[in-house]
Amino acid sequence: MSGPPVLDPQHGRHLLAEMLRIRRFEERCAELYSAGHIRGFLHLYIGEEAVAAGAMQALAPEDAIVATYREHGHALARGIPATALMAEMFGKQEGCSRGRGGSMHVFDAATRFYGGNAIVGGGLPVAVGLALSDRMRNRPRVTACFFGDGAVAEGEFHESLNLAALWRLPVLFLCENNLYAMGTRIERALAQTDIATKARSYRIPADVVDGMDVLAVEEAVTRAAAAVRGGEGPAFLELQTYRFRAHSMFDAELYRDKAEVEQWKARDPIEGFAARLAREAGLTPEERRQIDDAAIREVQEAIAFAEAGTWEPVEQLTSDVYTPRVPEADHA
């Protein structure tokens, strides 16, 4: 690479706004969960915003997105309205998945967002299937598959990479390596911690990217997606990032040192990028405040929308789930 990505002032402000939207949405979700408005499990993306915000800039509307249970940031950056996403978190039928997916299973056909998947590594074979469909129909699309370092220890990881390489499928594997699979640090789970090397063993081009730098993410995903879309087969990016919060709201977080967390917080992708915008693109404190205020208002409106939403009628709970068998006599 010739040097750091060039910073366009207007685009830079857009990226900052995207990261702030995700951060403010997630912060309020934590509060709403503690207050009992969001139920079930909740996995926050705070600290990893640069990955979703940067990656989605490089993907086209016709591309498919497959994410994990830590997917709220991906969903917002992809274009799912905050109102529909928050209603989904509340379990209301105005949600993007009609309230049936909740925090871990966000789905939205309009934006080709295929989850949200509660099974570690479960999205990888789904992404391979979507990419195979596109290849069989000669559609110049990319399937972007996000997953964490914990999924690398699963059999689906190896099976999916093998088939994608064997069939030269248009899938872009995006590993969000935040160093911890739930409460297990990467060195305790993987004999080979160089994840990009694992991808190269399947003859898939793989690069390592600073996942705390939104421009670096955007540039790397743009380059890789172009190669995939151009018929060069799958590509792989290891995006090195870090979650500032515990694995989930139920996690006591006894497995990592507080000093390590603080060290990574010093590389906050939002604060670091805002400082760069101030130095190189003239971002003023007032502009920063306005961008932040807009994100806060959007989240407030989303909460009001979710609170005003409605519960799915009990008589509809079996729709799309179970179809009773019709007795043979009824066909006579």
Buried (B, 14 or more C-beta within 10 A) or exposed (E): EEEEBEBEEEBBBBBBBBBBBBBBBBBBBBEBBEEEBBEEBBBBBBBBBBBBBBBBBBBEEEBBBBBBBBBBBBBBBBBBBBBBBBBBBBBBBBBBBBBBBBBBBBBBEEBBBBBBBBBBBBBBBBBBBBBBBBBEEEEBBBBBBBBBBBBBBBEBBBBBBBBBBEBBBBBBBBBBBBBBBBBBBBEEBBEEBEBBEBBBBBEBBBBBBBBBBBBBBBBBBBBBBEBBBEEEBBBBBBBBBBBBBBBBBEEEEEBBEEEEBEEBEEBBBBEBBBEBBBEEBEBEEEBBEEBBEBBBEBBEBBBEBBEEBEEBEEEEEEEEEEEEEEEEEEEE
